[in-house]
């Protein structure tokens, strides 16, 4: 099991094992998460409801 990612990238060199940028690049980031502006964020799911169009 991989370690949980940090909430924010500390931008150290070399990158630590828990860095969200490194985990995203390696593909080890948990499902449902992504990285935006060096911060770990949850991916919002789109609703699958259909809207009815008046014909």
PDB file with SEQRES, HELIX, SHEET and CRYST1 records, atoms N, CA, C and O in Angstrom:
SEQRES   1 A   55  UNK UNK UNK UNK UNK UNK UNK UNK UNK UNK UNK UNK UNK          
SEQRES   2 A   55  UNK UNK UNK UNK UNK UNK UNK UNK UNK UNK UNK UNK UNK          
SEQRES   3 A   55  UNK UNK UNK UNK UNK UNK UNK UNK UNK UNK UNK UNK UNK          
SEQRES   4 A   55  UNK UNK UNK UNK UNK UNK UNK UNK UNK UNK UNK UNK UNK          
SEQRES   5 A   55  UNK UNK UNK                                                  
HELIX    1 AA1 UNK A   20  UNK A   26  1                                   7    
SHEET    1 AA1 2 UNK A  33  UNK A  36  0                                        
SHEET    2 AA1 2 UNK A  39  UNK A  42 -1                                        
CRYST1    1.000    1.000    1.000  90.00  90.00  90.00 P 1           1          
ATOM      1  N   UNK A   1       0.835  -1.177   0.000  1.00  0.00           N  
ATOM      2  CA  UNK A   1       0.000   0.000   0.000  1.00  0.00           C  
ATOM      3  C   UNK A   1       0.884   1.246   0.000  1.00  0.00           C  
ATOM      4  O   UNK A   1       1.847   1.336   0.761  1.00  0.00           O  
ATOM      5  N   UNK A   2       0.548   2.193  -0.851  1.00  0.00           N  
ATOM      6  CA  UNK A   2       1.356   3.401  -0.945  1.00  0.00           C  
ATOM      7  C   UNK A   2       0.985   4.374   0.168  1.00  0.00           C  
ATOM      8  O   UNK A   2      -0.140   4.349   0.666  1.00  0.00           O  
ATOM      9  N   UNK A   3       1.925   5.229   0.559  1.00  0.00           N  
ATOM     10  CA  UNK A   3       1.622   6.207   1.607  1.00  0.00           C  
ATOM     11  C   UNK A   3       0.615   7.240   1.110  1.00  0.00           C  
ATOM     12  O   UNK A   3       0.505   7.481  -0.093  1.00  0.00           O  
ATOM     13  N   UNK A   4      -0.114   7.845   2.036  1.00  0.00           N  
ATOM     14  CA  UNK A   4      -1.091   8.847   1.643  1.00  0.00           C  
ATOM     15  C   UNK A   4      -0.365  10.128   1.231  1.00  0.00           C  
ATOM     16  O   UNK A   4       0.671  10.465   1.805  1.00  0.00           O  
ATOM     17  N   UNK A   5      -0.902  10.843   0.240  1.00  0.00           N  
ATOM     18  CA  UNK A   5      -0.227  12.062  -0.223  1.00  0.00           C  
ATOM     19  C   UNK A   5      -0.381  13.210   0.763  1.00  0.00           C  
ATOM     20  O   UNK A   5      -1.305  13.229   1.576  1.00  0.00           O  
ATOM     21  N   UNK A   6       0.533  14.163   0.679  1.00  0.00           N  
ATOM     22  CA  UNK A   6       0.436  15.376   1.479  1.00  0.00           C  
ATOM     23  C   UNK A   6      -0.677  16.247   0.911  1.00  0.00           C  
ATOM     24  O   UNK A   6      -1.121  16.031  -0.217  1.00  0.00           O  
ATOM     25  N   UNK A   7      -1.123  17.217   1.674  1.00  0.00           N  
ATOM     26  CA  UNK A   7      -2.165  18.139   1.216  1.00  0.00           C  
ATOM     27  C   UNK A   7      -1.598  19.172   0.248  1.00  0.00           C  
ATOM     28  O   UNK A   7      -2.305  19.637  -0.646  1.00  0.00           O  
ATOM     29  N   UNK A   8      -0.324  19.535   0.421  1.00  0.00           N  
ATOM     30  CA  UNK A   8       0.297  20.570  -0.401  1.00  0.00           C  
ATOM     31  C   UNK A   8       1.739  20.174  -0.701  1.00  0.00           C  
ATOM     32  O   UNK A   8       2.423  19.598   0.145  1.00  0.00           O  
ATOM     33  N   UNK A   9       2.186  20.483  -1.892  1.00  0.00           N  
ATOM     34  CA  UNK A   9       3.563  20.181  -2.289  1.00  0.00           C  
ATOM     35  C   UNK A   9       4.506  21.190  -1.649  1.00  0.00           C  
ATOM     36  O   UNK A   9       4.252  22.394  -1.692  1.00  0.00           O  
ATOM     37  N   UNK A  10       5.583  20.708  -1.061  1.00  0.00           N  
ATOM     38  CA  UNK A  10       6.540  21.608  -0.421  1.00  0.00           C  
ATOM     39  C   UNK A  10       7.628  22.060  -1.393  1.00  0.00           C  
ATOM     40  O   UNK A  10       8.470  22.884  -1.036  1.00  0.00           O  
ATOM     41  N   UNK A  11       7.622  21.536  -2.603  1.00  0.00           N  
ATOM     42  CA  UNK A  11       8.545  21.882  -3.697  1.00  0.00           C  
ATOM     43  C   UNK A  11      10.015  21.726  -3.319  1.00  0.00           C  
ATOM     44  O   UNK A  11      10.853  22.512  -3.763  1.00  0.00           O  
ATOM     45  N   UNK A  12      10.337  20.725  -2.506  1.00  0.00           N  
ATOM     46  CA  UNK A  12      11.726  20.406  -2.185  1.00  0.00           C  
ATOM     47  C   UNK A  12      12.340  19.609  -3.329  1.00  0.00           C  
ATOM     48  O   UNK A  12      11.630  18.960  -4.097  1.00  0.00           O  
ATOM     49  N   UNK A  13      13.646  19.663  -3.435  1.00  0.00           N  
ATOM     50  CA  UNK A  13      14.367  18.854  -4.405  1.00  0.00           C  
ATOM     51  C   UNK A  13      15.290  17.946  -3.630  1.00  0.00           C  
ATOM     52  O   UNK A  13      16.037  18.458  -2.796  1.00  0.00           O  
ATOM     53  N   UNK A  14      15.305  16.664  -3.831  1.00  0.00           N  
ATOM     54  CA  UNK A  14      14.390  15.858  -4.641  1.00  0.00           C  
ATOM     55  C   UNK A  14      13.021  15.736  -3.968  1.00  0.00           C  
ATOM     56  O   UNK A  14      12.895  15.888  -2.753  1.00  0.00           O  
ATOM     57  N   UNK A  15      12.025  15.466  -4.766  1.00  0.00           N  
ATOM     58  CA  UNK A  15      10.655  15.368  -4.261  1.00  0.00           C  
ATOM     59  C   UNK A  15      10.529  14.180  -3.319  1.00  0.00           C  
ATOM     60  O   UNK A  15      11.082  13.112  -3.578  1.00  0.00           O  
ATOM     61  N   UNK A  16       9.799  14.369  -2.224  1.00  0.00           N  
ATOM     62  CA  UNK A  16       9.618  13.280  -1.255  1.00  0.00           C  
ATOM     63  C   UNK A  16       8.649  12.232  -1.818  1.00  0.00           C  
ATOM     64  O   UNK A  16       7.996  12.470  -2.834  1.00  0.00           O  
ATOM     65  N   UNK A  17       8.562  11.104  -1.174  1.00  0.00           N  
ATOM     66  CA  UNK A  17       7.709  10.004  -1.644  1.00  0.00           C  
ATOM     67  C   UNK A  17       6.226  10.325  -1.552  1.00  0.00           C  
ATOM     68  O   UNK A  17       5.429   9.746  -2.290  1.00  0.00           O  
ATOM     69  N   UNK A  18       5.830  11.246  -0.649  1.00  0.00           N  
ATOM     70  CA  UNK A  18       4.420  11.590  -0.445  1.00  0.00           C  
ATOM     71  C   UNK A  18       3.992  12.829  -1.219  1.00  0.00           C  
ATOM     72  O   UNK A  18       2.856  13.280  -1.071  1.00  0.00           O  
ATOM     73  N   UNK A  19       4.868  13.386  -2.034  1.00  0.00           N  
ATOM     74  CA  UNK A  19       4.553  14.599  -2.784  1.00  0.00           C  
ATOM     75  C   UNK A  19       3.398  14.321  -3.751  1.00  0.00           C  
ATOM     76  O   UNK A  19       3.465  13.361  -4.519  1.00  0.00           O  
ATOM     77  N   UNK A  20       2.326  15.151  -3.729  1.00  0.00           N  
ATOM     78  CA  UNK A  20       1.193  14.897  -4.619  1.00  0.00           C  
ATOM     79  C   UNK A  20       1.560  14.996  -6.094  1.00  0.00           C  
ATOM     80  O   UNK A  20       1.006  14.266  -6.915  1.00  0.00           O  
ATOM     81  N   UNK A  21       2.490  15.892  -6.444  1.00  0.00           N  
ATOM     82  CA  UNK A  21       2.913  16.003  -7.844  1.00  0.00           C  
ATOM     83  C   UNK A  21       3.617  14.737  -8.308  1.00  0.00           C  
ATOM     84  O   UNK A  21       3.374  14.248  -9.411  1.00  0.00           O  
ATOM     85  N   UNK A  22       4.488  14.214  -7.462  1.00  0.00           N  
ATOM     86  CA  UNK A  22       5.217  12.991  -7.793  1.00  0.00           C  
ATOM     87  C   UNK A  22       4.258  11.805  -7.907  1.00  0.00           C  
ATOM     88  O   UNK A  22       4.366  10.992  -8.825  1.00  0.00           O  
ATOM     89  N   UNK A  23       3.310  11.717  -6.950  1.00  0.00           N  
ATOM     90  CA  UNK A  23       2.360  10.607  -6.963  1.00  0.00           C  
ATOM     91  C   UNK A  23       1.459  10.675  -8.199  1.00  0.00           C  
ATOM     92  O   UNK A  23       1.116   9.639  -8.769  1.00  0.00           O  
ATOM     93  N   UNK A  24       1.073  11.886  -8.618  1.00  0.00           N  
ATOM     94  CA  UNK A  24       0.248  12.028  -9.812  1.00  0.00           C  
ATOM     95  C   UNK A  24       1.038  11.591 -11.046  1.00  0.00           C  
ATOM     96  O   UNK A  24       0.506  10.894 -11.910  1.00  0.00           O  
ATOM     97  N   UNK A  25       2.288  11.992 -11.128  1.00  0.00           N  
ATOM     98  CA  UNK A  25       3.140  11.647 -12.271  1.00  0.00           C  
ATOM     99  C   UNK A  25       3.373  10.137 -12.342  1.00  0.00           C  
ATOM    100  O   UNK A  25       3.399   9.566 -13.432  1.00  0.00           O  
ATOM    101  N   UNK A  26       3.543   9.489 -11.192  1.00  0.00           N  
ATOM    102  CA  UNK A  26       3.784   8.047 -11.155  1.00  0.00           C  
ATOM    103  C   UNK A  26       2.495   7.233 -11.260  1.00  0.00           C  
ATOM    104  O   UNK A  26       2.545   6.028 -11.505  1.00  0.00           O  
ATOM    105  N   UNK A  27       1.345   7.876 -11.078  1.00  0.00           N  
ATOM    106  CA  UNK A  27       0.070   7.171 -11.162  1.00  0.00           C  
ATOM    107  C   UNK A  27      -0.327   6.482  -9.871  1.00  0.00           C  
ATOM    108  O   UNK A  27      -1.152   5.569  -9.894  1.00  0.00           O  
ATOM    109  N   UNK A  28       0.243   6.898  -8.738  1.00  0.00           N  
ATOM    110  CA  UNK A  28      -0.068   6.271  -7.463  1.00  0.00           C  
ATOM    111  C   UNK A  28      -1.002   7.120  -6.605  1.00  0.00           C  
ATOM    112  O   UNK A  28      -1.224   6.802  -5.437  1.00  0.00           O  
ATOM    113  N   UNK A  29      -1.543   8.180  -7.162  1.00  0.00           N  
ATOM    114  CA  UNK A  29      -2.484   9.034  -6.440  1.00  0.00           C  
ATOM    115  C   UNK A  29      -3.787   8.263  -6.235  1.00  0.00           C  
ATOM    116  O   UNK A  29      -4.230   7.578  -7.157  1.00  0.00           O  
ATOM    117  N   UNK A  30      -4.418   8.350  -5.060  1.00  0.00           N  
ATOM    118  CA  UNK A  30      -5.665   7.609  -4.819  1.00  0.00           C  
ATOM    119  C   UNK A  30      -6.763   8.039  -5.802  1.00  0.00           C  
ATOM    120  O   UNK A  30      -6.763   9.182  -6.259  1.00  0.00           O  
ATOM    121  N   UNK A  31      -7.687   7.148  -6.129  1.00  0.00           N  
ATOM    122  CA  UNK A  31      -8.773   7.514  -7.039  1.00  0.00           C  
ATOM    123  C   UNK A  31      -9.647   8.608  -6.431  1.00  0.00           C  
ATOM    124  O   UNK A  31      -9.908   8.614  -5.228  1.00  0.00           O  
ATOM    125  N   UNK A  32     -10.093   9.531  -7.279  1.00  0.00           N  
ATOM    126  CA  UNK A  32     -10.937  10.621  -6.813  1.00  0.00           C  
ATOM    127  C   UNK A  32     -10.166  11.872  -6.438  1.00  0.00           C  
ATOM    128  O   UNK A  32     -10.769  12.854  -6.006  1.00  0.00           O  
ATOM    129  N   UNK A  33      -8.841  11.862  -6.593  1.00  0.00           N  
ATOM    130  CA  UNK A  33      -8.020  13.016  -6.261  1.00  0.00           C  
ATOM    131  C   UNK A  33      -7.212  13.462  -7.465  1.00  0.00           C  
ATOM    132  O   UNK A  33      -6.888  12.659  -8.340  1.00  0.00           O  
ATOM    133  N   UNK A  34      -6.888  14.751  -7.505  1.00  0.00           N  
ATOM    134  CA  UNK A  34      -6.008  15.304  -8.516  1.00  0.00           C  
ATOM    135  C   UNK A  34      -5.210  16.433  -7.869  1.00  0.00           C  
ATOM    136  O   UNK A  34      -5.421  16.756  -6.700  1.00  0.00           O  
ATOM    137  N   UNK A  35      -4.292  17.032  -8.630  1.00  0.00           N  
ATOM    138  CA  UNK A  35      -3.459  18.109  -8.116  1.00  0.00           C  
ATOM    139  C   UNK A  35      -3.697  19.355  -8.956  1.00  0.00           C  
ATOM    140  O   UNK A  35      -3.602  19.323 -10.183  1.00  0.00           O  
ATOM    141  N   UNK A  36      -4.008  20.456  -8.275  1.00  0.00           N  
ATOM    142  CA  UNK A  36      -4.173  21.746  -8.944  1.00  0.00           C  
ATOM    143  C   UNK A  36      -3.429  22.795  -8.142  1.00  0.00           C  
ATOM    144  O   UNK A  36      -3.631  22.931  -6.936  1.00  0.00           O  
ATOM    145  N   UNK A  37      -2.570  23.532  -8.818  1.00  0.00           N  
ATOM    146  CA  UNK A  37      -1.762  24.587  -8.188  1.00  0.00           C  
ATOM    147  C   UNK A  37      -0.981  24.055  -6.996  1.00  0.00           C  
ATOM    148  O   UNK A  37      -0.931  24.684  -5.939  1.00  0.00           O  
ATOM    149  N   UNK A  38      -0.370  22.883  -7.182  1.00  0.00           N  
ATOM    150  CA  UNK A  38       0.468  22.213  -6.171  1.00  0.00           C  
ATOM    151  C   UNK A  38      -0.293  21.785  -4.925  1.00  0.00           C  
ATOM    152  O   UNK A  38       0.321  21.494  -3.899  1.00  0.00           O  
ATOM    153  N   UNK A  39      -1.624  21.742  -4.998  1.00  0.00           N  
ATOM    154  CA  UNK A  39      -2.433  21.303  -3.865  1.00  0.00           C  
ATOM    155  C   UNK A  39      -3.269  20.096  -4.260  1.00  0.00           C  
ATOM    156  O   UNK A  39      -3.718  19.982  -5.401  1.00  0.00           O  
ATOM    157  N   UNK A  40      -3.473  19.200  -3.307  1.00  0.00           N  
ATOM    158  CA  UNK A  40      -4.286  18.010  -3.507  1.00  0.00           C  
ATOM    159  C   UNK A  40      -5.755  18.404  -3.407  1.00  0.00           C  
ATOM    160  O   UNK A  40      -6.172  18.998  -2.413  1.00  0.00           O  
ATOM    161  N   UNK A  41      -6.543  18.075  -4.432  1.00  0.00           N  
ATOM    162  CA  UNK A  41      -7.972  18.399  -4.422  1.00  0.00           C  
ATOM    163  C   UNK A  41      -8.773  17.175  -4.815  1.00  0.00           C  
ATOM    164  O   UNK A  41      -8.282  16.297  -5.523  1.00  0.00           O  
ATOM    165  N   UNK A  42     -10.035  17.124  -4.339  1.00  0.00           N  
ATOM    166  CA  UNK A  42     -10.933  16.040  -4.717  1.00  0.00           C  
ATOM    167  C   UNK A  42     -11.577  16.372  -6.047  1.00  0.00           C  
ATOM    168  O   UNK A  42     -11.892  17.530  -6.322  1.00  0.00           O  
ATOM    169  N   UNK A  43     -11.773  15.356  -6.870  1.00  0.00           N  
ATOM    170  CA  UNK A  43     -12.428  15.522  -8.155  1.00  0.00           C  
ATOM    171  C   UNK A  43     -13.930  15.495  -7.918  1.00  0.00           C  
ATOM    172  O   UNK A  43     -14.444  14.597  -7.251  1.00  0.00           O  
ATOM    173  N   UNK A  44     -14.627  16.475  -8.461  1.00  0.00           N  
ATOM    174  CA  UNK A  44     -16.077  16.503  -8.324  1.00  0.00           C  
ATOM    175  C   UNK A  44     -16.683  15.637  -9.406  1.00  0.00           C  
ATOM    176  O   UNK A  44     -16.266  15.678 -10.563  1.00  0.00           O  
ATOM    177  N   UNK A  45     -17.667  14.856  -9.016  1.00  0.00           N  
ATOM    178  CA  UNK A  45     -18.349  14.004  -9.977  1.00  0.00           C  
ATOM    179  C   UNK A  45     -19.452  14.803 -10.642  1.00  0.00           C  
ATOM    180  O   UNK A  45     -20.146  15.584  -9.991  1.00  0.00           O  
ATOM    181  N   UNK A  46     -19.611  14.605 -11.937  1.00  0.00           N  
ATOM    182  CA  UNK A  46     -20.684  15.258 -12.670  1.00  0.00           C  
ATOM    183  C   UNK A  46     -21.969  14.484 -12.421  1.00  0.00           C  
ATOM    184  O   UNK A  46     -21.966  13.255 -12.351  1.00  0.00           O  
ATOM    185  N   UNK A  47     -23.057  15.214 -12.290  1.00  0.00           N  
ATOM    186  CA  UNK A  47     -24.335  14.535 -12.094  1.00  0.00           C  
ATOM    187  C   UNK A  47     -24.782  13.922 -13.418  1.00  0.00           C  
ATOM    188  O   UNK A  47     -24.556  14.489 -14.487  1.00  0.00           O  
ATOM    189  N   UNK A  48     -25.408  12.778 -13.331  1.00  0.00           N  
ATOM    190  CA  UNK A  48     -25.786  12.062 -14.529  1.00  0.00           C  
ATOM    191  C   UNK A  48     -27.285  12.186 -14.821  1.00  0.00           C  
ATOM    192  O   UNK A  48     -27.863  11.338 -15.502  1.00  0.00           O  
ATOM    193  N   UNK A  49     -27.896  13.227 -14.310  1.00  0.00           N  
ATOM    194  CA  UNK A  49     -29.311  13.427 -14.571  1.00  0.00           C  
ATOM    195  C   UNK A  49     -29.493  14.101 -15.913  1.00  0.00           C  
ATOM    196  O   UNK A  49     -28.719  14.979 -16.294  1.00  0.00           O  
ATOM    197  N   UNK A  50     -30.491  13.696 -16.603  1.00  0.00           N  
ATOM    198  CA  UNK A  50     -30.768  14.273 -17.910  1.00  0.00           C  
ATOM    199  C   UNK A  50     -31.852  15.330 -17.759  1.00  0.00           C  
ATOM    200  O   UNK A  50     -32.800  15.165 -16.991  1.00  0.00           O  
ATOM    201  N   UNK A  51     -31.699  16.395 -18.488  1.00  0.00           N  
ATOM    202  CA  UNK A  51     -32.745  17.418 -18.483  1.00  0.00           C  
ATOM    203  C   UNK A  51     -33.649  17.177 -19.663  1.00  0.00           C  
ATOM    204  O   UNK A  51     -33.197  16.861 -20.763  1.00  0.00           O  
ATOM    205  N   UNK A  52     -34.944  17.332 -19.415  1.00  0.00           N  
ATOM    206  CA  UNK A  52     -35.914  17.107 -20.492  1.00  0.00           C  
ATOM    207  C   UNK A  52     -36.046  18.378 -21.308  1.00  0.00           C  
ATOM    208  O   UNK A  52     -36.140  19.479 -20.766  1.00  0.00           O  
ATOM    209  N   UNK A  53     -36.052  18.208 -22.594  1.00  0.00           N  
ATOM    210  CA  UNK A  53     -36.172  19.331 -23.503  1.00  0.00           C  
ATOM    211  C   UNK A  53     -37.608  19.368 -24.024  1.00  0.00           C  
ATOM    212  O   UNK A  53     -38.128  18.353 -24.487  1.00  0.00           O  
ATOM    213  N   UNK A  54     -38.239  20.522 -23.950  1.00  0.00           N  
ATOM    214  CA  UNK A  54     -39.600  20.667 -24.453  1.00  0.00           C  
ATOM    215  C   UNK A  54     -39.569  20.586 -25.975  1.00  0.00           C  
ATOM    216  O   UNK A  54     -38.852  21.339 -26.634  1.00  0.00           O  
ATOM    217  N   UNK A  55     -40.358  19.658 -26.525  1.00  0.00           N  
ATOM    218  CA  UNK A  55     -40.337  19.476 -27.975  1.00  0.00           C  
ATOM    219  C   UNK A  55     -41.585  20.018 -28.620  1.00  0.00           C  
ATOM    220  O   UNK A  55     -41.730  19.945 -29.840  1.00  0.00           O  
TER     221      UNK A  55                                                      
END                                                                             
